[in-house]
Amino acid sequence: MLQKRAFSLFVILLVLTGTILFIYYNNDHKECDIKVEQIIGKNGEHVTRTTHVCHERFSF
């Protein structure tokens, strides 16, 4: 009984790890950009702000 439970847990962890690795390595962001804004702050300092703009419906 303990061996079946350990084997089942191992298989579940293996599937979860495989799924996470698949999502990580296949997330290509073809429709994404990095938007860079340069603004002047309250004290007169130049501030550069970068934001990730993604037009995909789902992004993992």
N, C-alpha and C positions, 0 to 999 in steps of 0.2 A: 504494500500500500504506500509506503513512504517513497519507494523508488518511482512509482507512477506519478506521485505528486511532484517529486523533484524533476522528473522528466517533463511533465506538463509545464512547470514553472520555467524550465530551461527553454522550451519551445516558445512560450509566450514572450520571454525576454529576447530571444533571437529574432522573432517576428517584429517586435517593437523596435529593436535596434536597426534592423534592415529597413523598416519604414522610415525611420528618422534619417538614416543615411541616404536613402533614395530621395527624400524631399530636399535635403541639404545640397546634394550634388547636382540635382536636376532643376534647381531654381535658377533659371538663366536671366531673368529680368530683361527680356528683350525690349519691352516697352517702357522701361524706367529711365529716368534722368536724375541728375543731381543738379539742383538749382542753387546757384551761388548769389547771395545778395550782399552788397556792401552798403551799410548804412552808417550814419553818424549818430553816436549816442548822446545822452543828455549832457555829458561833460565835454563834448567835442571830439571824443576819440572815435577812430574808425573801427567799426565792428563788421566782421565777415561772418555771415550766417549761411550754412549749407543745409539744405533740406532734401530728402529723398522723395521724389515725386514718381509714383508708380501708377500707370493707367490700367494695369491688369485688374480683373475683377477679384481674383483670389491670389494672394501672395503668402507663401508659407515662410 
